[in-house]
């Protein structure tokens, strides 16, 4: 992947910018660009689509989304330490990456995008469920977004796809399965 965009490997980006995942922000950085590209491909054909990414961190998935042809990526990042790394990606992909510093729970990010819209994110653990519920319960249905490709902790993902009568079945399963064809696309090692 680094050969495609000319940017350095993520470990180097993280070292250069002195980044480390902060537990308080629910961060978990993905370092394998092949894996982030695979996740981006799970979102389907992104050409001609705007993509919302919440919690891009150093930009591994961001790079995958852009390399897979997203028309525009809007990255909402709360951690100001990550902004210089994201600025380097924006330079490599002129006019295709917009970064908003702030809390995704406080920003109407979809107002910054033009349909068709996909949401694809390795969500910060501490806000992932709340964001999912918001995206599944907009004031009007169908929603402004076309698809959701989201990474959750294994236990949360299992609750989202749980079947009636199972121990994990509850509010998240009912809501997600009412609004979407919820499925687990892949499992990642810790």
DRENVOTI-161754 format. One line per field, with one value per residue (C-alpha): residue number from 1; residue in three letters; x, y, z. Coordinates in pm, 1 decimal, always signed. Layout:
# residues N
pos = (NUM/...)
code = (ALA/...)
c1 = (X/...)
c2 = (Y/...)
c3 = (Z/...)
END
This chain:
# residues 190
pos = (1/2/3/4/5/6/7/8/9/10/11/12/13/14/15/16/17/18/19/20/21/22/23/24/25/26/27/28/29/30/31/32/33/34/35/36/37/38/39/40/41/42/43/44/45/46/47/48/49/50/51/52/53/54/55/56/57/58/59/60/61/62/63/64/65/66/67/68/69/70/71/72/73/74/75/76/77/78/79/80/81/82/83/84/85/86/87/88/89/90/91/92/93/94/95/96/97/98/99/100/101/102/103/104/105/106/107/108/109/110/111/112/113/114/115/116/117/118/119/120/121/122/123/124/125/126/127/128/129/130/131/132/133/134/135/136/137/138/139/140/141/142/143/144/145/146/147/148/149/150/151/152/153/154/155/156/157/158/159/160/161/162/163/164/165/166/167/168/169/170/171/172/173/174/175/176/177/178/179/180/181/182/183/184/185/186/187/188/189/190)
code = (UNK/UNK/UNK/UNK/UNK/UNK/UNK/UNK/UNK/UNK/UNK/UNK/UNK/UNK/UNK/UNK/UNK/UNK/UNK/UNK/UNK/UNK/UNK/UNK/UNK/UNK/UNK/UNK/UNK/UNK/UNK/UNK/UNK/UNK/UNK/UNK/UNK/UNK/UNK/UNK/UNK/UNK/UNK/UNK/UNK/UNK/UNK/UNK/UNK/UNK/UNK/UNK/UNK/UNK/UNK/UNK/UNK/UNK/UNK/UNK/UNK/UNK/UNK/UNK/UNK/UNK/UNK/UNK/UNK/UNK/UNK/UNK/UNK/UNK/UNK/UNK/UNK/UNK/UNK/UNK/UNK/UNK/UNK/UNK/UNK/UNK/UNK/UNK/UNK/UNK/UNK/UNK/UNK/UNK/UNK/UNK/UNK/UNK/UNK/UNK/UNK/UNK/UNK/UNK/UNK/UNK/UNK/UNK/UNK/UNK/UNK/UNK/UNK/UNK/UNK/UNK/UNK/UNK/UNK/UNK/UNK/UNK/UNK/UNK/UNK/UNK/UNK/UNK/UNK/UNK/UNK/UNK/UNK/UNK/UNK/UNK/UNK/UNK/UNK/UNK/UNK/UNK/UNK/UNK/UNK/UNK/UNK/UNK/UNK/UNK/UNK/UNK/UNK/UNK/UNK/UNK/UNK/UNK/UNK/UNK/UNK/UNK/UNK/UNK/UNK/UNK/UNK/UNK/UNK/UNK/UNK/UNK/UNK/UNK/UNK/UNK/UNK/UNK/UNK/UNK/UNK/UNK/UNK/UNK/UNK/UNK/UNK/UNK/UNK/UNK)
c1 = (+0.0/+281.0/+398.7/+54.0/+40.3/+408.8/+347.9/+557.9/+446.6/+214.7/+471.3/+698.8/+415.6/+330.3/+696.8/+753.1/+453.3/+501.6/+159.0/+37.6/-316.5/-491.9/-724.3/-924.4/-1015.1/-1102.1/-821.7/-681.8/-455.7/-444.6/-88.1/-120.3/-199.5/-296.6/-558.3/-689.5/-720.3/-914.6/-1151.4/-1196.0/-1283.3/-1555.7/-1736.3/-1789.0/-1731.6/-1637.0/-1578.5/-1810.3/-1892.3/-1816.3/-1705.4/-1735.4/-1461.4/-1477.2/-1155.2/-897.9/-601.4/-280.1/-481.6/-436.4/-799.7/-813.0/-537.7/-721.9/-1046.1/-872.0/-671.9/-994.8/-1130.3/-1346.6/-1443.9/-1391.2/-1316.7/-1435.4/-1230.2/-1353.8/-1070.3/-1087.9/-716.3/-522.0/-197.9/-314.9/-382.4/-26.5/-25.8/-367.1/-241.7/+31.9/-234.8/-438.5/-131.4/-86.9/-456.3/-529.6/-891.7/-1005.9/-951.7/-1116.8/-1030.8/-1251.5/-1106.2/-1375.8/-1605.3/-1811.9/-2096.5/-2110.9/-2056.6/-2314.6/-2056.0/-2311.1/-2389.6/-2034.7/-2086.8/-2264.1/-2460.5/-2399.1/-2239.2/-2077.7/-1972.2/-1660.2/-1469.9/-1263.2/-1477.5/-1331.7/-1452.5/-1604.8/-1845.6/-1901.0/-2234.3/-2377.5/-2278.4/-2432.4/-2761.8/-2763.7/-2694.5/-2974.0/-3230.3/-3220.1/-3522.5/-3601.4/-3565.3/-3413.2/-3098.0/-2858.3/-2591.2/-2592.6/-2384.5/-2216.6/-1888.7/-1787.0/-1530.2/-1638.5/-1502.3/-1593.1/-1853.9/-2033.4/-2034.7/-2180.4/-2459.9/-2538.5/-2586.7/-2733.2/-3039.5/-3366.0/-3348.6/-2970.0/-2801.5/-2654.8/-2986.9/-3104.6/-3158.5/-2859.8/-2960.9/-3323.3/-3230.0/-2949.9/-3142.4/-3455.9/-3264.6/-2985.4/-2856.0/-2613.0/-2329.5/-1978.5/-1752.7/-1424.2/-1250.1/-923.7/-664.5/-601.3)
c2 = (+0.0/+244.3/+204.9/+310.3/+640.7/+706.9/+755.5/+580.1/+266.6/+331.2/+228.0/+498.9/+755.2/+671.2/+696.6/+1022.6/+1188.6/+1032.1/+868.3/+596.4/+473.0/+635.1/+407.8/+708.4/+789.2/+427.1/+415.9/+104.3/+175.6/-68.2/-87.0/-325.0/-132.5/-456.2/-510.1/-152.9/-187.2/-512.1/-333.9/-50.8/-307.1/-447.5/-114.4/-198.5/+22.8/+362.1/+539.0/+835.5/+816.1/+1040.0/+841.5/+932.6/+792.6/+848.8/+814.7/+781.1/+803.1/+800.6/+731.1/+365.3/+308.7/+659.9/+565.5/+245.2/+430.9/+685.2/+419.4/+227.0/+528.3/+721.7/+1054.0/+1222.8/+1107.9/+1317.1/+1213.9/+1323.4/+1303.3/+1406.7/+1357.9/+1664.2/+1461.3/+1275.5/+1585.4/+1626.5/+1264.0/+1317.1/+1640.6/+1439.2/+1209.6/+1510.9/+1638.3/+1301.0/+1298.6/+1663.1/+1773.3/+1423.9/+1429.0/+1671.4/+1644.6/+1786.3/+1801.0/+1728.8/+1485.4/+1276.8/+1281.2/+1661.7/+1716.2/+1670.0/+1516.9/+1402.5/+1769.8/+1798.1/+1518.5/+1481.2/+1163.5/+890.7/+842.3/+541.2/+525.5/+318.5/+332.0/+152.2/+316.0/+431.8/+172.3/+423.8/+577.8/+302.0/+175.6/+523.7/+626.0/+308.7/+375.4/+734.9/+622.7/+366.6/+609.9/+927.2/+1157.0/+1033.4/+689.2/+592.3/+754.8/+978.1/+703.5/+401.1/+161.7/+113.3/-79.6/-61.1/-224.8/-314.4/-522.3/-886.4/-893.4/-586.6/-727.6/-1052.8/-859.8/-674.0/-997.8/-1210.2/-1418.6/-1416.5/-1645.0/-1629.6/-1490.3/-1196.9/-1096.2/-753.7/-391.7/-366.8/-680.1/-568.6/-220.1/-322.8/-610.0/-397.9/-133.5/-331.4/-662.5/-690.0/-936.4/-994.9/-960.2/-1064.7/-1131.6/-961.6/-1083.3/-870.5)
c3 = (+0.0/+77.3/-281.9/-405.9/-220.2/-159.9/+212.6/+477.5/+664.4/+959.3/+1221.6/+1083.5/+1081.5/+1442.6/+1547.7/+1357.6/+1520.7/+1865.5/+1861.0/+2089.9/+2130.5/+2428.3/+2619.2/+2742.8/+2380.7/+2299.8/+2043.4/+1881.6/+1583.8/+1292.3/+1162.0/+866.7/+547.3/+372.8/+643.4/+626.0/+247.7/+297.8/+537.3/+286.1/+17.4/+247.4/+201.4/-166.9/-467.0/-323.4/-653.6/-672.1/-299.1/-4.0/+299.1/+665.9/+885.8/+1261.4/+1459.5/+1180.7/+1418.4/+1211.4/+894.9/+802.9/+706.1/+560.3/+316.9/+229.4/+160.3/-61.6/-245.5/-307.4/-492.7/-246.0/-403.3/-67.4/+286.7/+578.3/+879.9/+1222.4/+1475.4/+1839.2/+1912.4/+1794.4/+1806.5/+1492.6/+1282.3/+1140.4/+1017.4/+856.5/+696.5/+523.1/+376.3/+263.7/+77.8/-94.8/-196.5/-289.7/-247.2/-140.1/+237.5/+476.2/+844.3/+1116.8/+1465.5/+1718.7/+1890.8/+1647.3/+1899.7/+1877.2/+1504.4/+1228.8/+998.4/+740.8/+671.7/+526.7/+273.8/-58.3/-137.6/-211.5/+130.1/+295.1/+657.7/+716.4/+1043.4/+1302.0/+1569.2/+1898.5/+2150.1/+2388.6/+2131.4/+1875.3/+2002.9/+2050.5/+1697.9/+1553.3/+1731.3/+1600.2/+1243.4/+1263.9/+1408.6/+1196.3/+1185.6/+833.7/+680.6/+446.6/+580.9/+394.3/+402.5/+169.8/+378.9/+715.2/+737.8/+1101.0/+1322.0/+1674.8/+1957.0/+1898.6/+2177.5/+2040.2/+1686.7/+1819.3/+1993.6/+1669.8/+1471.9/+1754.8/+1673.8/+1874.2/+2174.9/+2204.1/+2513.3/+2318.9/+2159.4/+2270.8/+2172.5/+1937.3/+1746.5/+1714.4/+1595.3/+1359.2/+1204.0/+1164.0/+969.1/+801.2/+680.0/+970.6/+934.1/+1057.2/+753.0/+915.5/+1243.0/+1330.0/+1576.5/+1886.2)
END
